[in-house]
């Protein structure tokens, strides 16, 4: 899911200094430096492709389709990992800075959920991830 940070650097904001550093590290195949750059700058990234509520809803719908119609354990595990990764990012941000979570989750929206409502949003997606995990286990 963190591939959208690469999209942020290379396509959304290619002219900022951290994007230039990311491009140099990527071209050199220095993935360790790229991860360190991501670690130090990810709080500044709010206009993301996949770290957005709409993408999360789409992923949840695709997940439901995969879990109900596919027999592939790999596909189910992969989509569960995507859901879980996004949820963990959201929970970590909610605990440390709910305003930042609100900024990146609803980056391109004029209306946003209030910070007090974000916990219910997280409850709903936590419940969905739990259902997906149970569906994987009972397969």
Order of alpha helices (4+ residues) and beta strands (2+ residues): alpha-alpha-alpha-alpha-alpha-alpha
